[in-house]
């Protein structure tokens, strides 16, 4: 993996967003979701009350891995390997236990898999889960990855399931708290 590590703003928040890993543009900008996927992601959140700058100042943003995993042989960004995920797991666990969020938003299959078994996104997107984090419990509302390479969130049933997930987020007390 290539650094430097990318992290969100150090904000105390009842909501934590967890992505997969930064891409090369995020390394350049030194912030998560700084490029095409970020435009899509922040478009979703603006529809439910938070524009990008406000989101970044009120929501804690983390990732399964903090460094860029590199390119795949097919040209896209390579997902982190199991070993890379394991090597980075302590960081995420420590953040979760320090912040004790009320609502966790894992973005993409790799992030969702850190909390729930996932075979197909259709089975987990649009649902809210209560997940024990050892010393506390948090609600979890999974989201698809907003990648431009993915059509899942732009075609059915993904499009409708995404809307249902955004509705759940907008109705959650922790989201309403950060939207004040």
C-alpha positions in Angstrom: 0.0 0.0 0.0 1.2 3.6 -0.7 0.9 6.4 1.8 0.5 8.8 3.2 -2.5 7.7 5.2 -5.7 9.6 4.5 -8.1 10.5 7.3 -11.2 12.7 7.7 -11.4 15.7 10.0 -11.0 14.9 13.7 -14.6 15.6 14.8 -16.5 14.1 17.6 -19.7 12.9 16.1 -22.5 10.4 16.8 -22.2 9.3 13.1 -19.2 7.5 11.6 -18.8 6.9 7.9 -16.4 4.0 7.0 -15.1 3.7 3.4 -12.9 1.1 1.9 -9.5 2.8 1.2 -8.4 6.0 -0.5 -7.7 6.2 -4.2 -4.8 8.2 -5.8 -6.9 11.4 -5.9 -7.6 11.1 -2.2 -3.9 10.8 -1.5 -3.3 14.0 -3.6 -6.1 15.9 -1.8 -5.4 14.4 1.6 -9.0 13.8 2.3 -11.5 10.9 1.9 -13.9 10.7 -1.0 -12.2 13.6 -2.8 -12.9 12.6 -6.4 -15.7 11.1 -8.5 -17.1 8.7 -5.9 -17.1 11.6 -3.4 -19.2 13.7 -5.8 -21.8 10.9 -5.9 -21.6 10.2 -2.2 -22.0 13.8 -1.1 -24.9 14.2 -3.6 -26.7 11.4 -1.7 -26.1 13.2 1.6 -27.1 16.6 0.3 -30.5 15.1 -0.6 -31.0 14.2 3.1 -29.8 17.4 4.7 -26.0 17.8 4.6 -23.9 19.4 1.9 -20.3 18.2 1.6 -18.6 20.9 3.6 -21.1 20.6 6.5 -20.8 16.8 6.3 -17.0 16.9 6.5 -17.2 19.2 9.6 -19.9 17.1 11.5 -19.4 13.4 10.5 -16.3 11.4 11.4 -14.9 9.7 8.3 -12.8 6.6 8.6 -11.7 3.7 6.3 -11.0 0.0 6.5 -7.5 0.8 5.2 -6.0 4.3 5.3 -3.4 4.0 2.5 -3.9 3.5 -1.3 -3.7 -0.2 -2.2 -2.5 0.5 -5.7 -4.0 -0.3 -9.1 -5.4 -3.7 -10.1 -4.2 -5.6 -13.2 -7.4 -4.4 -14.8 -6.5 -0.8 -14.3 -9.0 0.2 -11.5 -8.1 0.7 -7.9 -7.2 -2.6 -6.2 -9.3 -3.5 -3.1 -7.1 -4.1 0.0 -6.1 -7.7 0.6 -7.2 -9.7 3.7 -3.7 -9.2 5.1 -3.9 -5.4 4.5 -7.3 -5.2 6.2 -6.0 -7.2 9.1 -2.9 -5.0 9.4 -5.2 -1.9 9.6 -8.0 -3.3 11.7 -6.7 -1.9 15.0 -7.0 1.7 13.8 -10.6 1.3 13.0 -11.4 -0.6 16.1 -9.8 2.1 18.3 -11.7 4.8 16.5 -15.0 3.0 17.0 -14.3 2.5 20.7 -13.1 6.0 21.3 -16.0 7.7 19.5 -18.7 5.2 20.3 -20.9 6.3 17.4 -24.7 5.8 17.5 -24.8 5.4 13.8 -22.2 3.7 11.5 -22.4 4.1 7.7 -20.2 1.5 6.0 -19.8 2.4 2.3 -19.2 -0.5 -0.1 -19.0 -4.3 0.4 -15.5 -4.3 2.0 -16.6 -1.9 4.7 -19.9 -3.6 5.2 -18.1 -7.0 5.6 -16.3 -5.7 8.7 -19.6 -5.8 10.5 -22.0 -8.1 8.6 -21.7 -11.2 6.3 -22.4 -10.1 2.8 -23.1 -12.3 -0.2 -25.1 -9.7 -2.3 -25.6 -6.0 -1.7 -29.3 -6.4 -2.3 -29.6 -8.4 0.9 -28.1 -5.7 3.2 -28.7 -2.3 1.6 -32.0 -0.6 2.8 -31.9 -2.2 6.2 -30.8 -1.0 9.6 -28.9 -3.3 12.0 -28.0 -3.1 15.6 -24.4 -4.3 16.0 -22.5 -5.0 19.2 -19.1 -3.4 19.3 -18.0 -5.1 22.5 -18.6 -2.3 25.1 -21.4 -0.5 23.2 -24.0 -1.1 20.5 -24.4 1.0 17.3 -26.9 1.1 14.5 -25.5 0.3 11.1 -27.0 1.4 7.8 -25.0 0.0 4.9 -24.6 1.9 1.6 -23.3 0.8 -1.8 -20.0 2.1 -3.0 -20.5 5.3 -5.0 -17.8 4.4 -7.6 -18.3 5.6 -11.1 -17.3 2.1 -12.2 -20.2 0.5 -10.4 -23.7 0.6 -11.9 -25.3 -1.0 -8.8 -26.6 2.2 -7.3 -27.8 3.5 -10.7 -29.9 0.5 -11.8 -32.7 -1.4 -10.1 -33.0 -2.8 -7.6 -30.0 -0.9 -6.3 -31.4 2.5 -7.1 -34.6 1.9 -5.0 -32.6 0.1 -2.2 -30.3 3.1 -2.0 -33.2 5.5 -1.6 -34.6 3.3 1.2 -31.2 3.4 3.0 -31.0 7.2 2.7 -34.5 7.4 4.1 -33.4 5.3 7.1 -30.4 7.5 7.6 -32.4 10.7 7.4 -34.9 9.4 10.1 -32.1 8.2 12.5 -31.8 10.3 15.7 -28.0 10.6 15.3 -28.4 12.0 11.8 -31.0 14.4 12.9 -28.6 15.5 15.7 -25.8 16.4 13.2 -28.3 18.2 10.9 -29.3 20.7 13.5 
